[in-house]
Amino acid sequence: MKTKDFLEELKGQSADELSAKLVDAKKELFNLRFQNATNQLDNTSRIKEVRHNIARIQTVLTQINNQ
């Protein structure tokens, strides 16, 4: 998914939905790190992608809370 599409999707969601998405992304990041530590992860660039998505979600949440 392209970054702009992902951001538009995030901006259209409520704070509760974003919080749930943030929890899911953090769980995914934990699982990816665990797989990487046990040498089971094939696509290591996915870790960076998930980290960026977490930052994007947190940014949109902050924008919603400041309005």
C-alpha positions as protocol buffer text, in pm:
chain_id: "A"
residue {
  index: 1
  type: MET
  ca { x: 0 y: 0 z: 0 }
}
residue {
  index: 2
  type: LYS
  ca { x: 133 y: 341 z: -86 }
}
residue {
  index: 3
  type: THR
  ca { x: 204 y: 588 z: 189 }
}
residue {
  index: 4
  type: LYS
  ca { x: -53 y: 843 z: 73 }
}
residue {
  index: 5
  type: ASP
  ca { x: -326 y: 580 z: 57 }
}
residue {
  index: 6
  type: PHE
  ca { x: -233 y: 454 z: 401 }
}
residue {
  index: 7
  type: LEU
  ca { x: -243 y: 806 z: 547 }
}
residue {
  index: 8
  type: GLU
  ca { x: -581 y: 879 z: 389 }
}
residue {
  index: 9
  type: GLU
  ca { x: -714 y: 555 z: 538 }
}
residue {
  index: 10
  type: LEU
  ca { x: -580 y: 653 z: 881 }
}
residue {
  index: 11
  type: LYS
  ca { x: -726 y: 1003 z: 869 }
}
residue {
  index: 12
  type: GLY
  ca { x: -1070 y: 860 z: 801 }
}
residue {
  index: 13
  type: GLN
  ca { x: -1072 y: 650 z: 1117 }
}
residue {
  index: 14
  type: SER
  ca { x: -1170 y: 733 z: 1473 }
}
residue {
  index: 15
  type: ALA
  ca { x: -928 y: 745 z: 1765 }
}
residue {
  index: 16
  type: ASP
  ca { x: -1051 y: 407 z: 1895 }
}
residue {
  index: 17
  type: GLU
  ca { x: -992 y: 241 z: 1558 }
}
residue {
  index: 18
  type: LEU
  ca { x: -646 y: 396 z: 1537 }
}
residue {
  index: 19
  type: SER
  ca { x: -561 y: 274 z: 1887 }
}
residue {
  index: 20
  type: ALA
  ca { x: -663 y: -79 z: 1791 }
}
residue {
  index: 21
  type: LYS
  ca { x: -456 y: -56 z: 1473 }
}
residue {
  index: 22
  type: LEU
  ca { x: -159 y: 68 z: 1677 }
}
residue {
  index: 23
  type: VAL
  ca { x: -183 y: -230 z: 1913 }
}
residue {
  index: 24
  type: ASP
  ca { x: -197 y: -469 z: 1616 }
}
residue {
  index: 25
  type: ALA
  ca { x: 106 y: -305 z: 1455 }
}
residue {
  index: 26
  type: LYS
  ca { x: 307 y: -328 z: 1778 }
}
residue {
  index: 27
  type: LYS
  ca { x: 219 y: -697 z: 1812 }
}
residue {
  index: 28
  type: GLU
  ca { x: 329 y: -753 z: 1452 }
}
residue {
  index: 29
  type: LEU
  ca { x: 657 y: -572 z: 1520 }
}
residue {
  index: 30
  type: PHE
  ca { x: 720 y: -790 z: 1825 }
}
residue {
  index: 31
  type: ASN
  ca { x: 657 y: -1105 z: 1621 }
}
residue {
  index: 32
  type: LEU
  ca { x: 885 y: -984 z: 1342 }
}
residue {
  index: 33
  type: ARG
  ca { x: 1165 y: -910 z: 1589 }
}
residue {
  index: 34
  type: PHE
  ca { x: 1120 y: -1251 z: 1747 }
}
residue {
  index: 35
  type: GLN
  ca { x: 1138 y: -1421 z: 1406 }
}
residue {
  index: 36
  type: ASN
  ca { x: 1446 y: -1217 z: 1320 }
}
residue {
  index: 37
  type: ALA
  ca { x: 1619 y: -1319 z: 1643 }
}
residue {
  index: 38
  type: THR
  ca { x: 1554 y: -1685 z: 1570 }
}
residue {
  index: 39
  type: ASN
  ca { x: 1662 y: -1652 z: 1205 }
}
residue {
  index: 40
  type: GLN
  ca { x: 1316 y: -1735 z: 1071 }
}
residue {
  index: 41
  type: LEU
  ca { x: 1248 y: -1399 z: 906 }
}
residue {
  index: 42
  type: ASP
  ca { x: 1296 y: -1386 z: 530 }
}
residue {
  index: 43
  type: ASN
  ca { x: 1199 y: -1024 z: 460 }
}
residue {
  index: 44
  type: THR
  ca { x: 1384 y: -808 z: 714 }
}
residue {
  index: 45
  type: SER
  ca { x: 1269 y: -486 z: 547 }
}
residue {
  index: 46
  type: ARG
  ca { x: 921 y: -555 z: 685 }
}
residue {
  index: 47
  type: ILE
  ca { x: 1049 y: -451 z: 1032 }
}
residue {
  index: 48
  type: LYS
  ca { x: 1132 y: -104 z: 904 }
}
residue {
  index: 49
  type: GLU
  ca { x: 799 y: -77 z: 724 }
}
residue {
  index: 50
  type: VAL
  ca { x: 602 y: -168 z: 1036 }
}
residue {
  index: 51
  type: ARG
  ca { x: 804 y: 79 z: 1246 }
}
residue {
  index: 52
  type: HIS
  ca { x: 721 y: 357 z: 1001 }
}
residue {
  index: 53
  type: ASN
  ca { x: 354 y: 260 z: 1004 }
}
residue {
  index: 54
  type: ILE
  ca { x: 351 y: 276 z: 1384 }
}
residue {
  index: 55
  type: ALA
  ca { x: 497 y: 628 z: 1368 }
}
residue {
  index: 56
  type: ARG
  ca { x: 234 y: 730 z: 1111 }
}
residue {
  index: 57
  type: ILE
  ca { x: -48 y: 598 z: 1329 }
}
residue {
  index: 58
  type: GLN
  ca { x: 89 y: 779 z: 1634 }
}
residue {
  index: 59
  type: THR
  ca { x: 118 y: 1103 z: 1435 }
}
residue {
  index: 60
  type: VAL
  ca { x: -244 y: 1087 z: 1321 }
}
residue {
  index: 61
  type: LEU
  ca { x: -356 y: 1005 z: 1676 }
}
residue {
  index: 62
  type: THR
  ca { x: -169 y: 1311 z: 1805 }
}
residue {
  index: 63
  type: GLN
  ca { x: -330 y: 1529 z: 1540 }
}
residue {
  index: 64
  type: ILE
  ca { x: -677 y: 1402 z: 1636 }
}
residue {
  index: 65
  type: ASN
  ca { x: -613 y: 1459 z: 2007 }
}
residue {
  index: 66
  type: ASN
  ca { x: -488 y: 1816 z: 1950 }
}
residue {
  index: 67
  type: GLN
  ca { x: -795 y: 1926 z: 1758 }
}
